[in-house]
């Protein structure tokens, strides 16, 4: 009888005052994007200062989580026990205009392509970490 080894937990993100809202949002099933309170520019990854007007004041908006694959790669090596393989990694351009790095799930690696429409899902990788991952949207 073979016993499946338990997968180690995913590496923890670096959480700072500027990024804590993003990770808390994921726990609540929300994809939160920083919005400059002065000029309205959106930015990701979260940072303390707006690149457009240098304001330190910001709020968040909730993304609808829909976007397209802007670029992608299939990671094979080095194998890291905390991840499933093939590890489909993509740069997703959200409909709101910002880009973020995530995994693509629910599709064969050969089917992932630039321009593929995807929707965010929130996946609890373990009891202490929820991540965004993107699944292809079937076009109607």
Z-matrix of the N, CA and C atoms (Angstrom, degrees):
N
C 1 1.447
C 2 1.523 1 108.01
N 3 1.322 2 116.14 1 124.58
C 4 1.463 3 119.22 2 -179.03
C 5 1.523 4 110.08 3 -91.63
N 6 1.278 5 115.35 4 139.98
C 7 1.457 6 120.91 5 179.88
C 8 1.521 7 108.58 6 -109.04
N 9 1.337 8 115.99 7 125.75
C 10 1.460 9 119.76 8 -179.78
C 11 1.524 10 109.31 9 -76.85
N 12 1.341 11 115.71 10 130.70
C 13 1.460 12 120.19 11 179.05
C 14 1.527 13 109.43 12 -71.26
N 15 1.313 14 114.79 13 141.12
C 16 1.457 15 119.70 14 176.64
C 17 1.525 16 108.77 15 -72.31
N 18 1.330 17 115.13 16 134.17
C 19 1.466 18 120.96 17 -179.00
C 20 1.536 19 109.11 18 -74.55
N 21 1.328 20 117.04 19 134.62
C 22 1.472 21 118.97 20 176.93
C 23 1.529 22 109.97 21 -67.40
N 24 1.317 23 117.27 22 159.07
C 25 1.469 24 119.60 23 -179.49
C 26 1.523 25 112.17 24 -67.49
N 27 1.327 26 115.38 25 154.13
C 28 1.458 27 120.48 26 175.61
C 29 1.522 28 109.64 27 -63.49
N 30 1.327 29 116.74 28 152.27
C 31 1.470 30 119.11 29 174.13
C 32 1.527 31 109.86 30 -58.91
N 33 1.305 32 116.57 31 145.79
C 34 1.460 33 122.48 32 -178.42
C 35 1.518 34 110.30 33 -82.49
N 36 1.334 35 116.68 34 141.80
C 37 1.466 36 119.32 35 176.04
C 38 1.524 37 110.33 36 -72.85
N 39 1.314 38 115.21 37 156.35
C 40 1.456 39 120.00 38 172.37
C 41 1.528 40 108.00 39 -80.52
N 42 1.307 41 117.16 40 111.30
C 43 1.468 42 121.08 41 -177.15
C 44 1.519 43 108.84 42 -103.11
N 45 1.340 44 114.72 43 125.46
C 46 1.465 45 121.73 44 178.75
C 47 1.531 46 108.97 45 -122.08
N 48 1.322 47 116.87 46 177.74
C 49 1.473 48 120.05 47 175.14
C 50 1.519 49 111.02 48 -58.24
N 51 1.328 50 116.97 49 -32.90
C 52 1.459 51 120.79 50 -176.82
C 53 1.526 52 113.25 51 -80.92
N 54 1.338 53 117.76 52 -19.44
C 55 1.465 54 119.97 53 -177.73
C 56 1.525 55 113.84 54 -111.45
N 57 1.322 56 117.96 55 -9.87
C 58 1.473 57 121.32 56 -175.24
C 59 1.530 58 111.77 57 -56.18
N 60 1.337 59 118.04 58 -38.56
C 61 1.469 60 120.61 59 -179.32
C 62 1.529 61 111.25 60 -61.29
N 63 1.332 62 116.73 61 -37.04
C 64 1.455 63 121.61 62 -178.15
C 65 1.529 64 110.24 63 -64.17
N 66 1.341 65 116.88 64 -49.01
C 67 1.463 66 121.59 65 -178.13
C 68 1.522 67 111.45 66 -68.56
N 69 1.320 68 117.90 67 -36.50
C 70 1.467 69 121.43 68 176.34
C 71 1.525 70 109.29 69 -65.30
N 72 1.319 71 117.30 70 -40.15
C 73 1.463 72 121.41 71 177.49
C 74 1.517 73 111.79 72 -59.53
N 75 1.333 74 117.47 73 -42.50
C 76 1.459 75 120.78 74 178.84
C 77 1.527 76 110.62 75 -61.06
N 78 1.330 77 117.03 76 -40.86
C 79 1.473 78 120.68 77 176.74
C 80 1.527 79 111.29 78 -58.24
N 81 1.329 80 116.60 79 -32.75
C 82 1.464 81 122.62 80 -178.34
C 83 1.527 82 112.67 81 -92.65
N 84 1.346 83 117.25 82 6.28
C 85 1.458 84 120.70 83 179.60
C 86 1.518 85 113.46 84 75.91
N 87 1.339 86 116.29 85 30.16
C 88 1.462 87 121.55 86 -179.43
C 89 1.527 88 109.39 87 -126.14
N 90 1.315 89 116.02 88 140.16
C 91 1.461 90 122.11 89 175.13
C 92 1.528 91 106.11 90 -103.62
N 93 1.338 92 116.47 91 99.82
C 94 1.461 93 122.10 92 -174.65
C 95 1.521 94 111.23 93 -96.36
N 96 1.318 95 115.10 94 132.47
C 97 1.462 96 122.55 95 -179.36
C 98 1.525 97 108.25 96 -116.86
N 99 1.332 98 116.74 97 135.11
C 100 1.466 99 120.58 98 177.15
C 101 1.524 100 110.57 99 -67.16
N 102 1.332 101 114.72 100 141.11
C 103 1.464 102 121.60 101 176.13
C 104 1.527 103 107.58 102 -131.39
N 105 1.327 104 115.70 103 127.59
C 106 1.464 105 120.53 104 178.77
C 107 1.526 106 108.83 105 -65.71
N 108 1.311 107 116.64 106 129.21
C 109 1.467 108 120.88 107 179.39
C 110 1.523 109 112.12 108 -73.29
N 111 1.337 110 117.18 109 -21.53
C 112 1.460 111 120.58 110 -177.70
C 113 1.528 112 112.09 111 -86.14
N 114 1.336 113 117.49 112 -51.04
C 115 1.474 114 119.27 113 -173.81
C 116 1.532 115 113.66 114 -112.44
N 117 1.333 116 117.41 115 -9.66
C 118 1.461 117 120.51 116 177.55
C 119 1.513 118 115.24 117 85.60
N 120 1.344 119 118.48 118 1.92
C 121 1.469 120 120.82 119 -179.83
C 122 1.524 121 110.19 120 -66.78
N 123 1.328 122 115.21 121 140.42
C 124 1.462 123 120.92 122 175.14
C 125 1.521 124 108.59 123 -93.39
N 126 1.348 125 116.03 124 148.67
C 127 1.467 126 118.48 125 178.48
C 128 1.523 127 110.93 126 -148.22
N 129 1.321 128 112.54 127 142.75
C 130 1.451 129 121.73 128 173.00
C 131 1.515 130 106.87 129 -153.11
N 132 1.301 131 120.33 130 134.48
C 133 1.453 132 126.83 131 5.63
C 134 1.529 133 111.60 132 -71.30
N 135 1.346 134 115.51 133 159.34
C 136 1.468 135 119.82 134 -179.05
C 137 1.520 136 111.62 135 -59.90
N 138 1.328 137 114.86 136 138.47
C 139 1.459 138 121.40 137 178.90
C 140 1.521 139 109.40 138 -142.64
N 141 1.326 140 117.50 139 163.46
C 142 1.460 141 119.23 140 -177.43
C 143 1.525 142 114.40 141 -74.69
N 144 1.341 143 118.49 142 -24.59
C 145 1.460 144 120.37 143 -173.11
C 146 1.528 145 111.43 144 -128.20
N 147 1.330 146 115.22 145 142.20
C 148 1.460 147 121.11 146 177.02
C 149 1.530 148 110.38 147 -71.45
N 150 1.333 149 116.53 148 132.90
C 151 1.466 150 121.14 149 178.96
C 152 1.530 151 111.88 150 -71.62
N 153 1.321 152 117.11 151 -23.43
C 154 1.467 153 121.13 152 -176.14
C 155 1.528 154 112.85 153 -84.65
N 156 1.356 155 115.89 154 -46.21
C 157 1.473 156 117.62 155 -173.59
C 158 1.527 157 113.51 156 -124.26
N 159 1.324 158 117.80 157 0.62
C 160 1.458 159 124.81 158 179.11
C 161 1.534 160 114.10 159 65.44
N 162 1.310 161 117.68 160 17.43
C 163 1.460 162 120.63 161 176.13
C 164 1.520 163 110.00 162 -70.11
N 165 1.321 164 115.73 163 145.75
C 166 1.460 165 121.61 164 175.42
C 167 1.529 166 111.61 165 -98.13
N 168 1.321 167 116.79 166 -0.62
C 169 1.468 168 121.57 167 -178.61
C 170 1.521 169 109.72 168 -93.40
N 171 1.344 170 116.23 169 131.88
C 172 1.453 171 118.99 170 -179.85
C 173 1.524 172 110.88 171 -151.23
N 174 1.308 173 114.42 172 163.60
C 175 1.454 174 123.46 173 174.38
C 176 1.520 175 106.16 174 -136.66
N 177 1.303 176 117.98 175 -168.05
C 178 1.460 177 120.32 176 177.05
C 179 1.526 178 110.34 177 -130.77
N 180 1.322 179 114.81 178 157.17
C 181 1.457 180 121.69 179 168.48
C 182 1.526 181 106.13 180 -122.37
N 183 1.314 182 115.91 181 155.26
C 184 1.459 183 119.57 182 175.95
C 185 1.516 184 108.88 183 -94.82
N 186 1.316 185 115.84 184 119.87
C 187 1.460 186 121.26 185 177.44
C 188 1.523 187 109.18 186 -71.08
N 189 1.320 188 116.11 187 148.95
C 190 1.461 189 120.28 188 173.92
C 191 1.527 190 110.41 189 -74.74
N 192 1.343 191 117.16 190 -11.89
C 193 1.453 192 121.47 191 175.91
C 194 1.520 193 114.74 192 81.24
N 195 1.310 194 116.92 193 7.10
C 196 1.465 195 120.49 194 179.71
C 197 1.528 196 108.72 195 -98.10
N 198 1.327 197 115.94 196 142.52
C 199 1.453 198 119.20 197 179.84
C 200 1.510 199 110.71 198 -167.82
N 201 1.327 200 114.82 199 -166.03
C 202 1.461 201 121.14 200 178.74
C 203 1.528 202 109.30 201 -132.63
N 204 1.316 203 114.87 202 153.38
C 205 1.459 204 120.49 203 175.40
C 206 1.525 205 107.32 204 -72.71
N 207 1.326 206 116.15 205 118.48
C 208 1.454 207 122.32 206 179.51
C 209 1.534 208 110.18 207 -89.30
N 210 1.336 209 115.57 208 -37.01
C 211 1.455 210 122.92 209 179.10
C 212 1.524 211 106.60 210 -158.76
N 213 1.337 212 117.09 211 158.41
C 214 1.461 213 118.52 212 179.43
C 215 1.524 214 111.31 213 -156.94
N 216 1.337 215 113.75 214 161.08
C 217 1.461 216 122.02 215 177.53
C 218 1.528 217 107.40 216 -149.59
N 219 1.316 218 115.96 217 150.12
C 220 1.459 219 120.95 218 172.65
C 221 1.516 220 107.30 219 -107.06
N 222 1.329 221 115.18 220 116.22
C 223 1.466 222 120.09 221 -178.41
C 224 1.528 223 108.84 222 -86.15
N 225 1.325 224 116.09 223 128.18
C 226 1.458 225 121.75 224 177.57
C 227 1.526 226 112.00 225 -114.71
N 228 1.333 227 116.73 226 -41.09
C 229 1.458 228 121.27 227 -175.02
C 230 1.510 229 109.76 228 -135.47
N 231 1.288 230 118.89 229 147.13
C 232 1.455 231 125.81 230 -2.87
C 233 1.525 232 110.24 231 -77.77
N 234 1.314 233 118.21 232 143.55
C 235 1.464 234 119.66 233 178.48
C 236 1.529 235 110.12 234 -68.89
N 237 1.306 236 115.33 235 130.75
C 238 1.459 237 121.71 236 179.60
C 239 1.523 238 106.58 237 -115.10
N 240 1.326 239 118.82 238 120.06
C 241 1.460 240 121.58 239 -172.02
C 242 1.534 241 115.80 240 -55.28
N 243 1.324 242 118.42 241 -25.26
C 244 1.465 243 120.61 242 -177.99
C 245 1.527 244 112.98 243 -74.84
N 246 1.330 245 118.01 244 -12.47
C 247 1.463 246 121.73 245 -175.43
C 248 1.521 247 111.71 246 -109.37
N 249 1.330 248 115.29 247 152.99
C 250 1.456 249 121.31 248 173.92
C 251 1.518 250 108.53 249 -91.13
N 252 1.323 251 115.50 250 149.20
C 253 1.461 252 120.43 251 -178.96
C 254 1.516 253 109.83 252 -124.08
N 255 1.338 254 119.01 253 144.78
C 256 1.459 255 124.80 254 2.84
C 257 1.525 256 110.27 255 -68.49
N 258 1.311 257 115.56 256 143.40
C 259 1.460 258 122.50 257 -178.47
C 260 1.527 259 107.38 258 -96.02
N 261 1.329 260 115.37 259 101.47
C 262 1.468 261 121.54 260 -177.48
C 263 1.517 262 108.93 261 -88.83
N 264 1.319 263 116.48 262 112.45
C 265 1.461 264 122.67 263 -176.82
C 266 1.524 265 107.91 264 -114.47
N 267 1.332 266 115.81 265 133.42
C 268 1.465 267 119.43 266 -178.24
C 269 1.514 268 111.30 267 -137.69
N 270 1.327 269 114.39 268 152.39
C 271 1.446 270 121.88 269 168.26
C 272 1.524 271 104.71 270 -94.96
N 273 1.322 272 116.02 271 114.76
C 274 1.460 273 122.41 272 -175.49
C 275 1.525 274 108.95 273 -101.06
N 276 1.327 275 116.37 274 127.61
C 277 1.459 276 120.41 275 173.10
C 278 1.519 277 107.25 276 -96.35
N 279 1.329 278 115.68 277 110.20
C 280 1.461 279 120.70 278 179.96
C 281 1.518 280 110.58 279 -70.52
N 282 1.320 281 116.53 280 153.60
C 283 1.462 282 121.02 281 178.46
C 284 1.531 283 111.74 282 -57.38
N 285 1.332 284 116.86 283 -25.53
C 286 1.471 285 120.72 284 178.71
C 287 1.523 286 112.38 285 -74.60
N 288 1.350 287 117.47 286 -12.35
C 289 1.460 288 120.52 287 174.13
C 290 1.516 289 116.54 288 109.44
N 291 1.325 290 118.96 289 -10.19
C 292 1.465 291 119.65 290 177.72
C 293 1.526 292 109.28 291 -95.45
N 294 1.320 293 115.64 292 161.12
C 295 1.459 294 120.91 293 179.52
C 296 1.523 295 109.86 294 -117.51
N 297 1.332 296 115.38 295 147.30
C 298 1.448 297 120.29 296 175.37
C 299 1.521 298 110.24 297 -146.02
N 300 1.318 299 115.61 298 155.16
C 301 1.457 300 122.26 299 -179.89
C 302 1.525 301 108.49 300 -91.32
N 303 1.322 302 115.74 301 135.92
C 304 1.459 303 120.23 302 -178.92
C 305 1.520 304 109.59 303 -157.84
N 306 1.321 305 115.14 304 176.83
C 307 1.459 306 120.77 305 172.77
C 308 1.514 307 109.74 306 -93.27
N 309 1.336 308 115.87 307 150.43
C 310 1.465 309 122.33 308 170.99
C 311 1.523 310 106.00 309 -105.12
N 312 1.327 311 116.61 310 129.75
C 313 1.462 312 121.57 311 -177.43
C 314 1.525 313 109.54 312 -124.47
N 315 1.322 314 114.99 313 162.74
C 316 1.455 315 120.14 314 174.46
C 317 1.509 316 115.17 315 75.15
N 318 1.337 317 117.16 316 23.67
C 319 1.463 318 120.96 317 -179.27
C 320 1.532 319 108.93 318 -152.84
N 321 1.319 320 116.06 319 146.23
C 322 1.465 321 120.42 320 175.89
C 323 1.524 322 109.47 321 -68.70
N 324 1.319 323 116.51 322 146.43
C 325 1.470 324 120.27 323 -176.69
C 326 1.524 325 112.21 324 -58.37
N 327 1.330 326 117.68 325 -30.34
C 328 1.466 327 121.30 326 -179.75
C 329 1.530 328 112.61 327 -70.33
N 330 1.319 329 116.31 328 -18.50
C 331 1.470 330 120.93 329 -176.12
C 332 1.534 331 112.88 330 -92.47
N 333 1.321 332 117.73 331 -15.25
C 334 1.468 333 120.20 332 179.77
C 335 1.522 334 108.25 333 -69.77
N 336 1.337 335 116.78 334 131.97
C 337 1.461 336 119.95 335 -179.90
C 338 1.521 337 110.87 336 -149.57
N 339 1.320 338 115.07 337 156.14
C 340 1.462 339 121.27 338 176.89
C 341 1.519 340 107.78 339 -61.76
N 342 1.329 341 115.51 340 133.38
C 343 1.457 342 121.71 341 -178.66
C 344 1.519 343 113.63 342 93.85
N 345 1.340 344 118.09 343 -7.84
C 346 1.464 345 121.47 344 178.77
C 347 1.527 346 109.29 345 -61.30
N 348 1.327 347 116.41 346 129.80
C 349 1.458 348 121.49 347 178.55
C 350 1.527 349 108.53 348 -80.31
N 351 1.336 350 115.47 349 131.13
C 352 1.464 351 121.51 350 -176.51
C 353 1.530 352 110.54 351 -133.55
N 354 1.326 353 114.67 352 160.45
C 355 1.466 354 122.12 353 178.82
C 356 1.526 355 108.50 354 -130.53
N 357 1.315 356 116.44 355 137.78
C 358 1.467 357 121.33 356 -179.64
C 359 1.519 358 111.26 357 -70.81
N 360 1.319 359 114.23 358 144.07
C 361 1.456 360 123.67 359 169.66
C 362 1.519 361 106.27 360 -129.60
N 363 1.311 362 115.53 361 154.98
C 364 1.459 363 120.49 362 -179.90
C 365 1.519 364 108.17 363 -110.83
N 366 1.333 365 115.78 364 117.94
C 367 1.452 366 121.74 365 -172.65
C 368 1.524 367 109.12 366 -117.54
N 369 1.334 368 115.83 367 121.47
C 370 1.461 369 120.73 368 174.86
C 371 1.526 370 107.05 369 -79.59
N 372 1.319 371 116.42 370 105.77
C 373 1.464 372 120.00 371 -178.45
C 374 1.523 373 111.27 372 -76.48
N 375 1.323 374 116.02 373 -22.14
C 376 1.466 375 123.49 374 172.41
C 377 1.528 376 105.60 375 -163.95
N 378 1.325 377 118.40 376 175.42
C 379 1.479 378 119.53 377 -175.54
C 380 1.530 379 115.31 378 -60.27
N 381 1.332 380 117.45 379 -16.71
C 382 1.460 381 120.06 380 -176.18
C 383 1.525 382 114.56 381 -111.97
N 384 1.338 383 118.40 382 1.20
C 385 1.462 384 119.63 383 -175.85
C 386 1.528 385 111.32 384 -142.52
N 387 1.322 386 115.23 385 121.91
C 388 1.459 387 122.03 386 173.04
C 389 1.518 388 107.54 387 -114.04
N 390 1.342 389 115.80 388 132.32
C 391 1.458 390 121.15 389 -179.51
C 392 1.520 391 110.41 390 -122.24
N 393 1.333 392 115.09 391 157.15
C 394 1.461 393 119.72 392 170.80
C 395 1.519 394 107.24 393 -85.69
N 396 1.323 395 115.98 394 140.67
C 397 1.453 396 122.86 395 171.91
C 398 1.518 397 105.48 396 -140.17
N 399 1.322 398 117.14 397 158.35
C 400 1.461 399 119.91 398 -174.03
C 401 1.522 400 110.94 399 -120.99
N 402 1.326 401 114.36 400 136.63
C 403 1.457 402 122.48 401 179.51
C 404 1.530 403 108.52 402 -115.70
N 405 1.330 404 117.68 403 140.03
C 406 1.469 405 119.60 404 177.48
C 407 1.523 406 112.39 405 -58.46
N 408 1.322 407 115.34 406 143.53
C 409 1.465 408 122.45 407 176.54
C 410 1.502 409 107.26 408 -101.21
N 411 1.293 410 116.99 409 127.34
C 412 1.471 411 119.68 410 177.46
C 413 1.515 412 108.42 411 -74.69
N 414 1.309 413 116.43 412 126.30
C 415 1.460 414 121.42 413 178.41
C 416 1.518 415 109.83 414 -74.39
N 417 1.313 416 116.26 415 136.23
C 418 1.466 417 121.52 416 -179.23
C 419 1.506 418 110.43 417 -96.74
